Amino acid sequence: MTLSRKSTLFGLAAATLLAGCMSSAPVATPTQYQATSSSHVRANFASIHQQQNIERAKRGLSKLRQDRSLMAAAAAHARDMSQRNFYSHFAPDGGDPMDRVRAAGGCRSSLSENIAKNWKDDMKVFWAWMASPKHYKNMMDGKYTRYGVGSYNGYYVMVYAGPCV
């Protein structure tokens, strides 16, 4: 692959990721959703969990803990985007990240959401988000203490939340 083609592909990937970054104020937290197989939501994102906390520690930030309710909200949104063929923080019927977290049964807190599509590898998505200023800001925000990640058919969602208030 030529350098210009690589640059173009990276640019497209970055643009797709930049379109998928959102941060908002107080919200809630959710329940658990899990399935298996690469075409379904997966509940085990050990490599993302480990690397995310390594990167936060390098920057003097506290570790994030995986939250079952945020995992459920992320997984549900990844599945919904895939099944209804849309790519947005807002569902076609108007639901937003706060609605999804509340529907999953969580507590009130600050919230951010990263989304990505057309990816097949957890760590490639992680590093693409790290390379995107808006996604990076969400991932390295010191106010967040919990997170949830979900993936379905190439759609990825990462939800970050602060302590319950």
C-alpha positions in Angstrom: 0.0 0.0 0.0 1.4 3.4 -0.9 2.0 6.1 1.6 -0.7 8.4 0.2 -3.2 5.5 0.3 -2.3 4.8 3.9 -2.7 8.5 4.7 -6.1 8.5 3.1 -7.2 5.4 4.9 -6.0 6.8 8.2 -7.7 10.1 7.5 -11.0 8.3 6.8 -10.7 6.2 9.9 -9.9 9.3 12.0 -12.9 11.1 10.5 -15.2 8.2 11.2 -13.9 8.2 14.8 -14.2 11.9 15.2 -17.8 11.7 14.2 -18.3 9.2 17.0 -17.3 11.2 20.1 -19.7 12.7 22.6 -19.5 14.1 26.1 -22.4 15.2 28.3 -23.3 16.1 31.8 -25.2 14.1 34.5 -26.6 10.8 33.6 -27.4 7.4 35.0 -25.9 3.9 34.9 -27.3 0.5 33.4 -27.7 -3.4 33.6 -25.8 -6.3 31.9 -26.0 -7.5 28.3 -23.7 -10.2 26.9 -23.5 -12.7 24.1 -20.7 -14.5 22.4 -19.2 -14.9 18.9 -17.6 -12.2 16.8 -20.9 -11.2 15.3 -22.5 -10.6 18.7 -21.8 -8.4 21.7 -18.8 -9.7 23.7 -18.5 -9.1 27.5 -14.8 -9.7 27.8 -12.6 -6.7 26.7 -9.6 -7.6 28.9 -7.0 -6.1 26.5 -8.9 -2.7 26.3 -9.4 -2.7 30.1 -5.7 -3.4 30.8 -4.3 -0.9 28.2 -6.7 1.8 29.1 -5.6 1.7 32.8 -1.9 1.5 31.7 -2.4 4.7 29.7 -4.2 6.4 32.5 -1.5 5.5 35.0 1.2 6.9 32.7 -0.7 10.2 32.9 -1.2 10.1 36.7 -4.9 9.2 36.5 -6.8 6.7 38.6 -7.7 3.4 37.1 -11.2 2.9 35.7 -13.3 0.0 36.8 -15.5 -1.9 34.5 -19.2 -1.2 35.3 -21.8 -3.9 34.4 -24.5 -1.3 33.8 -22.3 0.8 31.5 -21.3 -2.4 29.7 -24.9 -3.1 29.1 -25.6 0.4 27.8 -22.6 0.2 25.4 -23.4 -3.3 24.2 -27.0 -2.4 23.6 -26.1 0.7 21.6 -23.5 -1.2 19.5 -26.1 -3.8 18.7 -28.8 -1.2 18.0 -26.6 0.7 15.5 -25.7 -2.5 13.7 -29.3 -3.9 13.5 -30.9 -0.6 12.6 -28.1 0.5 10.3 -27.2 3.9 11.8 -24.1 5.5 13.3 -24.8 8.2 15.8 -24.9 9.0 19.5 -28.6 9.5 18.9 -30.9 6.6 18.0 -33.4 7.1 15.1 -36.2 7.3 17.7 -34.3 10.1 19.6 -32.7 8.1 22.4 -29.4 9.4 23.6 -26.5 8.1 25.8 -28.2 9.2 29.0 -31.4 7.4 28.0 -29.5 4.2 27.3 -27.6 4.4 30.6 -30.9 5.1 32.5 -32.6 2.2 30.7 -29.8 -0.1 31.9 -30.7 0.9 35.4 -27.8 3.0 36.6 -27.0 5.8 39.0 -26.8 9.5 38.2 -23.3 10.7 37.1 -21.3 12.6 34.5 -21.0 10.7 31.2 -19.1 10.5 27.9 -19.5 8.1 24.9 -17.1 7.1 22.1 -18.4 5.2 19.1 -16.7 3.6 16.1 -17.8 1.4 13.2 -16.2 -0.9 10.7 -13.6 -2.3 13.1 -12.8 -5.9 13.8 -10.0 -5.6 16.4 -10.4 -4.3 19.9 -6.9 -2.8 20.2 -7.0 -1.1 16.8 -10.2 0.7 17.9 -8.6 1.5 21.2 -5.5 3.0 19.6 -7.6 4.9 17.0 -9.6 6.5 19.8 -6.3 7.3 21.6 -5.1 9.1 18.4 -8.3 11.2 18.2 -8.2 14.3 20.4 -11.9 14.2 21.3 -11.9 10.5 22.0 -8.7 10.8 23.9 -10.1 13.6 26.1 -13.0 11.3 27.1 -10.7 8.4 27.8 -8.3 10.4 29.9 -10.7 12.6 31.7 -9.9 12.4 35.5 -13.5 12.8 36.5 -14.4 9.3 35.2 -14.1 6.3 37.5 -16.1 3.7 35.6 -16.5 2.6 32.0 -18.3 0.1 29.8 -17.5 -1.2 26.3 -19.6 -3.1 23.8 -19.0 -4.4 20.3 -21.4 -5.8 17.7 -20.7 -6.6 14.0 -17.9 -4.0 13.8 -19.6 -1.3 15.9 -17.9 -0.3 19.1 -19.2 1.8 21.9 -17.3 3.0 25.0 -19.2 4.7 27.8 -17.4 6.6 30.6 -19.0 7.7 33.8 -18.0 9.4 37.1 -19.0 8.4 40.6 -22.7 8.1 41.4 -24.2 11.3 42.7 
